[in-house]
Amino acid sequence: MTESPAGKADERLEPVANAIARAGSELDAVVQMIHELEDVVGHAITSAKSTQELQIAELQQLDHVRQKIEGAAGFLNALTSILPPEWLVDPSLAAGTVSMSDLARRLAGYHVPPSVRPSEEVYELF
């Protein structure tokens, strides 16, 4: 017996909250990467012989970006607790728009080997 295309689509359905939780988790990982980058940039600025206002302003802008992403992650994570479990979605359709394959696979809910964590993303050439 062959399976219909609708049957395959049904297998990929999952609660919307699960997909949103993965997106929030990915944003949390980006926040951590930015936090580490802030430390590196901050040390580079303080080690420089002259500190220019522009460099400090750029560092503050990086902090602002981190805070915005952190806020978006918190928002998504909070949504997961209030979404009805019967709301289902196939996240692979939306993940198909993501150009980084490891990230797309994680967002779609496919297994990614534990050795590839968001902070150890494999960078693809473009």
C-alpha positions in Angstrom: 0.0 0.0 0.0 1.4 3.4 -0.9 1.1 6.4 1.3 -0.7 9.5 0.0 1.1 12.9 0.0 -1.4 14.1 2.6 -0.3 11.2 4.9 3.3 12.3 4.6 2.3 15.9 5.4 0.4 14.7 8.4 3.5 12.9 9.8 5.4 16.2 9.8 2.7 18.0 11.7 3.6 19.0 15.3 2.3 21.4 17.9 3.0 25.0 16.9 4.5 25.5 20.4 7.3 23.0 19.6 8.3 24.9 16.5 8.2 28.3 18.3 10.2 26.9 21.1 12.9 25.8 18.7 13.0 29.3 17.2 13.3 30.8 20.7 16.1 28.4 21.5 17.9 29.4 18.3 17.6 33.1 19.2 18.9 32.3 22.7 22.0 30.8 21.1 22.4 33.9 19.0 22.2 36.1 22.1 25.0 34.0 23.7 27.1 34.5 20.5 26.6 38.2 20.6 27.4 38.4 24.3 30.7 36.6 23.6 31.4 38.9 20.7 30.7 41.9 22.9 33.4 40.7 25.3 35.9 40.3 22.5 35.1 43.7 21.0 35.1 45.3 24.4 38.6 43.9 25.2 39.8 45.1 21.8 38.6 48.6 22.4 40.1 48.8 25.9 43.4 47.4 24.5 43.6 50.0 21.8 45.8 53.0 22.3 43.0 55.4 21.6 39.3 54.9 22.2 37.1 56.7 19.8 33.5 57.6 20.5 32.4 55.8 17.3 33.8 52.5 18.7 31.9 52.9 21.9 28.8 53.8 20.0 29.2 50.6 17.9 29.6 48.5 21.0 26.5 50.0 22.4 24.6 49.2 19.2 25.8 45.6 19.4 24.4 45.5 23.0 21.1 47.0 21.7 20.9 44.3 19.0 21.5 41.6 21.7 18.8 43.0 23.9 16.3 43.1 21.0 17.0 39.5 20.1 16.8 38.5 23.7 13.4 40.1 24.0 12.2 38.3 20.9 13.4 35.0 22.2 11.7 35.7 25.5 8.5 36.5 23.7 8.6 33.3 21.6 9.4 31.2 24.7 6.4 32.8 26.6 4.1 32.1 23.7 4.8 28.3 23.9 3.1 28.1 27.2 -0.1 29.6 26.0 -0.6 28.1 22.6 -3.3 25.4 22.3 -1.6 22.0 21.8 -4.1 21.1 19.0 -2.7 23.8 16.8 -0.4 21.9 14.4 2.1 23.0 11.8 4.6 21.5 9.4 7.7 23.6 10.2 9.7 22.1 7.3 7.8 24.5 4.9 9.0 27.6 6.7 12.5 26.1 7.4 12.9 25.7 3.6 13.4 29.5 3.5 16.5 29.4 5.7 19.7 29.3 3.8 21.9 27.8 6.5 21.2 24.0 6.3 22.0 23.1 9.9 19.8 25.9 11.2 17.0 25.0 8.8 17.2 21.3 9.9 17.0 22.3 13.6 14.1 24.7 13.0 12.2 22.0 11.0 12.7 19.6 13.9 15.0 17.2 12.1 17.7 15.6 14.1 21.0 17.4 14.0 24.0 15.6 15.5 24.9 16.8 19.0 28.3 17.8 17.8 26.7 20.6 15.8 25.3 23.1 18.3 24.0 26.6 17.5 27.1 28.1 18.9 29.3 25.8 16.8 27.4 26.5 13.6 29.1 25.3 10.4 29.5 28.3 8.3 28.5 27.8 4.7 30.1 29.7 1.8 27.7 31.9 -0.2 
